[in-house]
Each structure stands twice: as structure tokens, then as C-alpha cells.
């Protein structure tokens, strides 16, 4: 069985290419049972149209997904969104999320303060900071995001490793704390293949972290983080193997913010 891809972006975010119908065509060609768009919710702390869609485009994005559903009868297209965790703007994010019938909401941590940790233009900042402390703060943000109740899934769980920086200390206790928090908060995680296309050349999350998530009973879903049609479903064979190596036997889909368990 082909796995569904729930993490597909669109040109609305300012850094993806291709028409949305091309992403649908790519998913259908692969034989996916369903797919889901999950573009970037507008940001509130900065105005950067290269990072996320504008506030004016949010309803247009939703309308476009709904139009694609109508144009593709017999094929399930989920309406998802990826929302950044910014502590001082949680009420703004909650307000936007309540406006539309999303099937699922991805939570992501891309910022530590004003530092965009996954942006190449700011990667020099890693050389100026204590990496152990960066990991600690990053995962504290992940746990805080999970506790908000705003998100169904935390995406690219260890994206902090994107440029290959690793902690010197053993942080397995921190990973267990993350797993316990996600489990108690009833939040799933995503296996994201885009890390294989980044400098770290590794799936998000890494196997050690994924095994710990499994030990806490944290559910999984799958995403390519596609920013062009050719990336839809990319390396999903490796994602399946990664999940099984960690001991997973099933995954979850989503409909109307409710989880739907499925065998792996």
C-alpha cells in the first residue's frame, strides 16, 4: 500500500513552485490513497512573503484546495496547514485556525527568538552559539507547542539538525521528556523525508529519537515537505523502513482533526 503524503506546499507560501493541480497529479500518478496540502499559515511576528502565505492569501488557499477536491472526485485531498509556534502569537494562530475546516494542523518550530534556525541566511548563528543549549531551547519550544492543544502533529521534529550540528552531550533524557510530553498532549509526529535533501542528509526525526517516540506511544504520519511536484512522495520507501526500524506497525491519517489509524 502506498503511503499518503500529508505535507505538500503550494506557491502561496512564496518558496514553492508548480501549480497545485500538478501536486495532485503527482500524488495520483504514484497511486496514493490520499494526499494533503499543508502550506504555511501566515506569520504574525514578521512580514516575509518568502516564508509563508500572506493573510490575504489564506482564504484563497482554502478555496483552492476545496476546488481541487471538486475537480478530483474519487480522490481524497485533505486540507491541512502548517503553523509556526511563536509563543507571543498563540491567540492569533488560534483565531486563524478556527476560521477554516482543517483536517489537520502541523505545528512547527522554525524560530528561536527572532532567529530562523532553518534559514540558510542565518546558519552562521550556529557557530556563535552553544549547540547543546540550542537543542535544549529548541525542544523546549517543541514541548511548549504540543502543550498548547493547537496542533495535531509536530512536523520535522528535529529540524534543528538541518545543517549537521549535533549536541556534544547525551540528550536522551531530553528526548524522553519530549516523547512523554507529546504522548500526554495527544500529539502525533511526522516522518519527514525532506531531511534527506538537506545538508544533514537524514530523515526527520533520526532513528534514536524516533525509537524513543515509539517507546512513549507517539503516533506517526508521513510527509515529503514537497515544494515542487517532483518531490511528492519522495523517498517514502525509506520512510516506511525507518518507521519499521523504530518498531512502528501502524500510522495515522486525519479527517476533520480526528486521527484515523491505519496499518503500516
N, C-alpha and C positions, 0 to 999 in steps of 0.2 A: 504493500500500500504506500502510495506517495504521500509524504507529509505535507500539510498545509503551511504556507508561508504567511505569517501574520504581521511581518514588519516590512512594509513596502512604502516607500516615499513617493512624492509627486513633485512636479515643477513648482507647486505652490510654495515649497519651503525655501526656494532660492538657490539650492545647490544640488538639485536632481534634474535629470534630463529625460526626454521622451514623453510622449503623450500617455495619459493614464490608461487609455484603451490598449496601448502596447504592453503594459504590465499585465493587464488581464489576459491578453492573447498569449503572453509568455507562460502564465500560470496554467492556462487551459492546454497549451501545447504539451506541457510537462505531465498532464494528467492529474493535476492536483484536485483533491476533492473540494477544496475551497481556498480562498485567499483573503487577506485582509490588508487594507490600506491603514497605515499608522503614521501619518505625517506629523510634523512638529506643530504643536499648539503655539499660538503667538506668545512671544515673551513679554514680560511686563517690566523687567528691570533694565532692559536695554532695547534700543530700536535698531536692529540689524537685520535687514531683509535677506542677508545671505545665510542666516542661521535658522530662521523659522518663518512661517507664513505671517502675513500681516493680519491685523484684527479684522480688516475688511474682507480678507480672503477666506476666513474661517467658514462663514455660511456658504460661500461658493464651493469650497472643498466638500462640504457635506452634500450639497446639491449634486455635485459631480459624481460622487460615489453612488448616490441614490439613482442617478440617471444611468450609470453603468449597470446597476442591478437590473433596471428595467430593460436594458439593451441586451442582457445576457440571461434570459430565462433558463432555468435548469442548472445554473452555476451559481454557487453561493459566494457572495462578496461581502465580507464583514466591514463594518465601519469602525475603525479604531483611531486612536490618536496617541501621540507621544508627548507627554507633558513634563517639562523640567521641574525638578524640586528646587524652588527658591523660597526659603523659609518666610521671608517677609511678604510674599505674594500668594500665600496659600488661599486666601479668601478670593482673590482674583481668579486663580486657576479653578477653584471650586465653582465659581459663578459660571465660567465658560463651559465647564464640563456638564453642568446641569441643563444647559440650553439645548443639547442635541442627544439623540438616541444612540449613543455609542455602544458597540458590542463589547468593547474592552478598552481599557486605558493603560498604556505603558507609562511607568514612571522612570525617569532617567536623571542621573546626576552628571551634569556636564560642567558645573561651576563649583569652585571652592572660593567663596567670596566673589570677587569680580574676575577671578582667573578662570578662563575657559580651558580646562585641563586637557581636552582632546583636540584643541585647535593648534594646527602646526605653527601658526604665527606666534604662539605663546609657549611652545615646548621648551624654550630656553629656561623657563621658570623652574623646571625640574632640577636644573643644575644649581640653582640657588637655594634649594630647599632640602630639608631632611626627608628622605624618601619614606622612612618608617612613619614619620609624622604625617606625611601626605596620605599614606594608606589609612592611617588611623582616622584622620579627619574625613576622608572620602567615605569610608564605610560607616562612620557615624552619621553622615548625611543619608546614606542608603537606608539605614535603620530608621532614621527620623522620617524619611519619606514613607516607608512602609507603615509606620505607626499612624500616619495621617488618615488612612482609610480612603484616600483619593484614588489609589492606584490598584489595578488588578494584577499587574505583572511588573516586576523590575527588569528592565532591559539591560543588555550588555553589562552584567553585574560587576565585572572587574575591568571596566574600560580604562581605569587608571593605569593599567599596564600597557596601554596602546603603543607607547614609544619605547617599550622594552625595559622600563625602570622597575626594579624589584626591591622589596624590602630586605634589609640585612638581617633583621630579627625574625624569629619564628612567630608568625601571627595566626597560627592555627586556632588559638583561643578566641581571637577576634572573629575569625570565620565562623566558629561555632556560635558566637553571640549573634552574628548576622543570621545564621540559619534558625536559631531559636526565635529571633525577632520576627522573621518572615513567616515562620510557622504560626506563631501566636497571632500575628496580624492577618493571617489568611491571605497572603500574597504569594503568587507564583513567581517563577523566574523564567527567563528566556534563554535558550541556547541560540547564540547569535554567531553566524558564520562569517560576519564581516571582519572579525579579528584576523582571519586568515589572509585578508587582503591588506592588512595594516603592517607597520614595521614589526610588531610583536610576532606576527605570523602564527597566531594561536587562537583557537575558538574562545569566545567569551561564554561562560566562565571557564577557567582552566580546570583540569580534571581533579586536582586536590580539592579545590573549592566546591566543585560540583558533587563530589562524593560526600562532602560534609553537608551540603544542602539535602542530599538524598537521606542522610542519616537522621535529619530533622523532619523528613516527610514533606519537603517543599516541592510542590508540583512544577512541572516544566511545560513550556511550549517552544515553538521554533520560529526563527526569523532570519532572513538573509540581510536585513537592513539595506535592501536594494535601493540604489539611487539612479539606476538605469535599467531598462527592461532585461538586458542580458544577465543581470545579477539575480533575478527572481529564482528562488530555489537553489541558488548556487551552493555547492558543497554540502547539500543536505544528506548525502550518504555518509559523510563524515560526522554530521551532527547526530545521526541515528546511532552510529557506532560509539560516539562519545557518550551519549545517554546510556547505552547498554553497558559500557565500561564502568560507569558510575553506579550501576545496579538498577537503573530505571526499567520498568516494564510497561509503563503507560505514560501518556501525556494528556494535556487538556486543551480543548478548544473553547471557544466562547460564543455566546449568543445572549444579547441583552444584558451583559455584565454578569452572566451566570456561567460557571465553568461546566464543560461537558467532557467527562473522562473518556479516553479512547485508548485502545491497546497500541503499544509501540510496535 
